[in-house]
Amino acid sequence: MTAAVATRPTAPAARVPRRRAMLALARVEAVRFLRHPLSIAALLLFVSPWVYDAVTGKADRYPVLHDQAVNLQLPGIFILGGGALVVANLNALRGHRHHTDALYSTLVLPDPWRTAAFLLAPLPFAAAVAVLVTARVGVLALLPGAVGHPDPAELATTPAVVLLFAALGVLLAKLVRSAVVAPLAMFTFAVAAFVALVAAARGNTALRVLLPVMFTDLPFSLPADLVDRPSLRHLAYLAGLAALVAVAALARSGARGRPVLVAVTVAAVLTATAGAAQFRTDDAVRRAAVTATDNPAPLQTCHRRGDVTYCPFDDFTPWIDGWDTVVQGVRRAVPAAVAGSPLAVRQRVWAHGYPTGGSVTADETGSNAAWERAAAAAGTPAVIPVGTRWGDGDSEATFAAGVAYRLMTGSAFASNGIVCGARGALLVWLVGQATPATAKGLRSLDAASWGGLVFIDFATFMHLSVPDRDAGPGLAALSHPAAEVGALVVANWAELTDPATPADRFATLLGVPIAAEPPAKERTVCAA
């Protein structure tokens, strides 16, 4: 009896390979990770905006694919990354929370091997995230209005962030045996991300580059060939960070020896090298951005639709039909002699020198005349600019305003950006009657404006503003039959487009109300 008790059952344990046992534990933990309520909730929350847009019909019909891949990273880090952080932390703390960690000394795997299993467990969850991200961008790519092409490294960033945060959850479990620390860590990261975003808005992009996810600096899209995001270097930087965190968790669990030292060295070198490489810029892309800003004709291909010439960057060719719909909608309401004159539309983008750390000033938008001269030299005189946003209503309305102003004055740019009097009221009516999308955008811009109805596109330097008093009759005319108003506009075109004609005359001709005249000191100076 004594001999039987003294015999310890070590032989079966010795015969069990540790790697096989670790992989078996990783498979079990992977299933638990996927089935955890927080993991499921994070995945559902991540896809819920897509489902909502599909059900309500608000889905983006003109997506820029290389920006969509980046836009998924921000919800990915807070929803999926935050969920992975908490779930990984809870799983690694399960033994402590259930008071069974004292029994681990009787098991086959020592603590470092168990930690490795917990580090491997999030891999299927990250794979599911990769499938969702790829599927989302793939579905958008099937839309007729999709432009650009996604960067595979940017698609891989969201699942890489999930793995990084899951590894961080395991490390925190080894450092602090409390389930509260993971949510606190996520809150701390959210604060740090907000600080970095504020710093980037003020012109300091260094902190933004070192964050796990990437952000776009511009309020508009660029052609894919002009994008200088260090996506592959950033992915390598994430891989290095994840490796550092994983090795730290293993070391905290008791892993020692040369393999750990080598892993730490490789991870540190990768992180430092890739992190520093993110600050390197591509001179060829910079030169192309300068060309695209000042004289984009060499980077564009022109297409004719009837008597209108459209010159987009090659990425944005699928948008020509949408532009043409707006152009024809505006031309439909003007006299035949005016509508019959050939028009040119050229895409414009502020690809170089955009003031990300400050506001746009008149001096910075003073290149309109030079841009018009370059466009005329390229065979498109009196050109109408169009930007790299489309499909949101506001963009259509702003473009329609440029078309209307070009038909009224011969140029798409106002000298000081303010259009008032009868011309301002007429411009507003022309925009609102063009298409349902421009009407929707006009209402949106009117609700967001104060003191005047503002049409602005930061990508094209386009800025037209109609004072509220002058915009009022134009908005009111939209409630009248379009054919009736259109006949009056055609019959009185010369008078209504005369800079000296007041908005009161527009209101009288069309039988719509107009607000009282403001005091002289409150009146705005109109464009000539």
N, C-alpha and C positions, 0 to 999 in steps of 0.2 A: 504494500500500500504506500509505504514511504517512498519506495523507488519510483512508483508510478507518479506520485505527485512531484518528485524532484525532476522528472523528465520534462523539459520544456519543448513545446511544439514549434521549434524553429525551422525544421527542415522544410515544411510546405512554404513558409514565407520566403526562404532562400531560393526555392525553386521558381518563384513568381518573378519574372523580369519587371524591374521597376518601370521601364518605359511603357510596357504593355499595360501595367496597372494605372499609370498616369493617364494614358490615352483613354482607358475605360472610364476613369473618373471624369475626364474632360468631356466625354460623350454624354455622360449622365448630367453633368453641370450645364452643358450646352442646351440640352432639352429643358432643364429647369429655367435657364436664362430665357429661352424663347417663350416658354409658357408662363413666365412671371406676369402678373397683371399689369405691372408698370411697363414692361416691354410691349405688351399688346396695346396698352393705352397710348404709348408714345408713337407706335406705328400708325394707329388709327388717327391720332391727332395730326401726324405729319401729312397724311393723305387727305384729310378732311377738306382743306381748301380746294383741292382739285375736284373732289366730288361736288362741293357746293357750286363751284364755277360751272361744272358740267350740267348740273340740275337746273340752275337759274339762267343758263345761257350767257353768263358773264365771262366765259373763258376767253383768254387772249387769242384772237384769230390771226395776229401778226407777231408771233414771238421771234425774238432775236436769240437764237439757240445758244450762242456762246455766252450770253448774259444769263440766260435761264439756268445754265449749269452752275453759275456762281450764285445766283439768287437762292438756290436750294440749300446752300451751305449754312446760311444764317439760321433758318428754322431747324436745320439738321443738327447744329451744335447745341442749341438750347433744348430742343425737344428730344431728339434721338441721343445726342451726346449726354445730356443731363440724365435721361432715363438709364442709359448704359452705366453711367457713373454710380448711380444709386443702387441699381440691381447688382452690379458686380461687387459693390461694397457689402450689401446685405448677404450675398451668397458666401463671400469670403468670411463673414462674421457669423455664419450660421452656427458653427460649433460653439462659439463663445455665447451667442444669444440663447442657445439651447442647453448650455452647461455640459456639453459633451466633449469639449476640447481636451480634457484630461485623458480621455480614452484614446486619443490619436497616437500615443506612444506605443500602443499595442498593435497598431496597424502596420501594413507592409510598407507604405510610403512615408518617408520622412517629410518634414514640413516643406523644404524647398520644392520637392516633387509635387506636393499637393498645391502649392502656390502656382507652379507651372500649369497645372491642370486648370486652375481658376483663370489664368491668363489666356489659355486657349479656348475657354468656354464661350467667349463673345464672338468667335469667328463666324459661326452660322448666322448670328444676328446681324453682323456687319455685312455678310453676303446678302441677306435679305434686303438690307438698306441699299446695297449696290444695285440689286435688281430693281427696286422701286425707283431709284434715281434715274437709272438707264431707261426704264420703261416710260417714265414721265417725259424725259427729253425726247425719246423715240416717238411717243404719241404726238408731241408738239411738232416734231419734224415732218409728220405726215400731213400737217395742215397746208393748204395751198399758199397761205401767206407767210409761212415760215422762212426765215432768212438766216444766213450765217451757218456756222458749223461748230458743234461743241468740241472742246478740248478734252480728250480722254483723261488727262491728269486732273482736270477740274471735276470731272464726274467721279473720279476715285477719291477725291478729297473728303467728301461727306462720310463714306464708310471708314476712311482712315481716321477721321476725327472720332468716330464712335469707338474704334479700337483704342485710341489714345485715352479717352475718358474712362473706358472700362478698365484699362490698366491702372489708371490713376485711382479708381475705386478700390482695386485690390491693394495697391500700395497704402492707401489711407487706412484700410482694414488692418494692415500690419503695423502701422504707426500708432493708431488710436483705436482702441476697442470700443467704439461708440457708433451707433447707426446715425447719430445726428451730424457727424462730421462731413458726410458726403453732401447733403443739402447745403450746409454752410459753405463748403468749398465751391459748389456751383453758384451760390449767391456771390461769393467773392470774385469769381471769374466774370460774372455778369457785370459787376461794378467796374472791374478792370477793362472789360470790353467797351463799356460806355465811355470811360475816360479816354481810351485809345481812339474811339470814333470822334470824340470832341476834339482831340488833338489833331486828328487827320483833317477835320473840317477847318481847322485854323492853319493848315499847311504843313503840319508835321506828320509825315506818312511813315516814319520809322516804326512807331509802335504798332501801327496797323499791319505792316508787313509781318511782324513777328507774332501776330495772333494766329491761332490754329486755322481760322477760316479767312477767306479773301473777301474784300469789299470793292465795289466799283467807286471810283472817285467822282465820276461825272453823272449828271442827272439825265444823260441821254446815252444811247448806244453808239459804238464805233464800228466801222467795218472790221471784219475779223482780221484782216491783214494789218490793221493799225493798232490792234490790242497788244500791249506789251506787259501782260501779266506774267510773272515768273511761275507759272502753274506747275511745271515739272520740278523745278527747284523747291517750290513750296511743299510739294508732295514728299520729296526726299527729306525736307526739314521735319515734316510731321512723322515720317518713319523713324528718323533719328530720335525725336522726342519720345515716341512710343517705346522704342527700344531702351532708352535711358530709364524711363519709368518702370518698365518691366524688369530690367536688371536690378534696379533699386529695390523692387518688391522681393525679388529672389534673394538679394543680399540681406535684406531685413529678416528673411525667413531662415537665414543661416547658411546660404550657399557661399562657398569660398573656393579658392584655388585659381589656377591659371585661366580656365575658361571664362570665369566671371570677370577677371581683369581684362582679358582680350575683348569680351563683349562690351564692357564699359568704354574701353578705348575706341573701339570701332563706332559705337553709338555716339560718343562725344565728338569724334572727328566728323562724322556724317552730319550731325546737328549743326556744328559750328560752320562747316564748309557750305552746306546748303543754305543755312540762315544768312551767311554773309553774301552768298551768290545772289540772293533775292534783290539786293540793292544794285546789282549790275543792270544797266539798260542796254538796249539794242540800238546801235547808231543807225542802222538801216531803217528800222521801224520809226525812229525819231525823224529821220529825213522824210520818210513817206508821210508822217503826220503833218509836218510843216507844209508839204506840197498839198495835202488834202485840205488844209485850212486856208491857204492863200490862193491856190490855183488848182482846183481838183480835177480839171479836165483831163490831164494825162492818166488819171486813175479811174476814169469813168467811161462808160459806153452809152452812146445816145441811141434812143429808139423813137420812132415817129408813130403817133396815133392820130391819123388825120392831119390837121395842120398844127398839131402841138408836138413839140420835141421834148422828150423826157431823157434826162441824163443822170442816171443813178450810179452809185458805186455798184459793182457787179453783184455783190451780196444781196442788194436790195431790189433787184430787177422784178421779183414777184409783186412788189408793191405798186407797180406802174398802173395796173388796172384800177386800184383804189384811188390813186391820185387823179386819174383821168375822170373817174366818176364825179369827184368834187369839182374839177375844172369845168366839166360840161354842165354841172348843176348851177354854177355861178354864171356861166356864159348864156345859159338859157334865158336869163331874166334881163339881159342888156340888149340894146339895139343891134340889129343885124350887122350894121357897118362896124360897130365896135367888136362884136363877138366874132366876126369873120377874120379879124386880123390874126396872123400867126402868133403863137405864144411859145415860150420856151420855159421849161422847168428844170432846174439843176439842183441836185442834192448838195447840201452844204452841212459841214460838221466842224465844230470847234475842237479839232483833234490835238492841237498843240497850243500850249500857253493858257489853257483855261484856268481862271483864278480859283482853284479849289480852296485856297485859304482866305478868301475875301469875297466881296461882292463885285458884280459886274458894273463898270462905270462907263460913262460916255466915251472916254478916251480909249477904252479897251474895245468898244464896238465901232470905232471910227474907221475901220477898214472896209466898210460897206461899199464905198465908191471904188476903192481899188479892186475889190472882189468883182464888182459889176464890170469894170474895165477888162479884167482878166477873162470873165465869162464872155464878154462881147468879142474879145480877140479869139476866143475858141469857137465862135460862130453862133453864140446864143445871146444876142443883145436884149436889154430890158428883161433880164431873166427873173423868174420867180423862184425864190429858194424854198426848199422843202427839207425837213430834218430827218432824223433816224428814229422817230417815234411815230407810231400809227396805230389806229384801232381803238383809241381811248376816248374819242369824242373831242376832247380838248385839242388834240393834234390836228384833227380834221378841220375844226373851226378856225384854228390859227392859220392853217394853210389856205383855207377859203378866204380869210381876210386878206392875205397877201395877193391872191388871185383877184379879188374884188378891187383892191387898191391899185393893182397894175392896170386893170381895165379902165379905172376912173382917171388915172393920172399918167400912165405910161411907165411907171416905176413901181416896184414892190416895196420900196423903202421910203418912209416919210422922213423929212429933214430932222424933225425933233421927236418923232414917234407919236405925236398927238394929232388925231384927225377929228375935227369938230365941225359944227354947222350941219348943213344938209348932207354934206359928204359923209360925215360920221354916221348920221342916221341911215343913209343909203347903204353904207358898208355893212352895218349891223343887219339890215334886212336882207341883203344879198347873201350874207353868211348863213342866216337862219333858214332861208328858203332853199338852199342848195341841195341838201340831202337830209334824211332823218338823223344821220350821225352828226352833221354839223349843227343841226338844231339842238340836239342833246348837248353837244359840247358848248354851244353858246349859252344855254341855260346854266350849265355848270360853271363856266367862266364868270357869268354875271353874278352868280351866288357867291363866288369866291373873291370878287373884286370889290373895292371900296373907293368911291370918288370917281370912278371911271371903269369902263369895261375894257379889260386889258387882254390883248392877244400877244403872247410871248412864246418864243421857242429859243431856248438857250443854245441849241445846236446850230442855229442858222443866223444868230444875231438879230432875229426878227422881233420887232417890238412895235406894236400899234396899240394906241389907247384912245378910246372914245369917251369923253366926259359923260357922266350919268345923264345930264339934262339932254344931251344930243342923242345918246343911245336910246333913251326912253321912247321916242316916236318910232324908231326902227323896230324895237321890240314889240310895241303895240301894233304895228302894221302886220306883224306875223300872224295875228289873230284874224286878219281879214283874208278873204279869198285871194290866193296867190295870183290867179289870172287877172283879177281886177286891179290889184296893186301893180302887177307887172306891166299892164297896159299904161297906167299912169306914169310909171317910171320911164318906160320907153318914150312916151310922148314928151316928157319933161326932162330928158336925160341931160341936155346941155345946161339947163338951169340948176338941176340938182347936183351936178358935179362941179359947178363953179365954186371956188373957194370963198367967194363973197356971199353966197346964198346962206342965210341962217337956217337953223333947224326949224324955226317957226314956219318957214315956207314949206318945208317938207311936211310938217304936221297939218298945215292948211290944205295942201294939195290932196293928201291922203285921208283927211278927216280923222286924225288921231290926236289924242291929247298930248300936251307938252307941259313940263313943269315951268314955274315962274323963273324969270331971268335972275341969276344970282347978282350980288353987288359987283361993281366993276373990279374991285380989288381981289375978288375971289374967282374971276374968270381966267381960264387957261389960254395960253398962247397956242394957236393952231398951226399945223403944218401948212406950208405954202403949196 
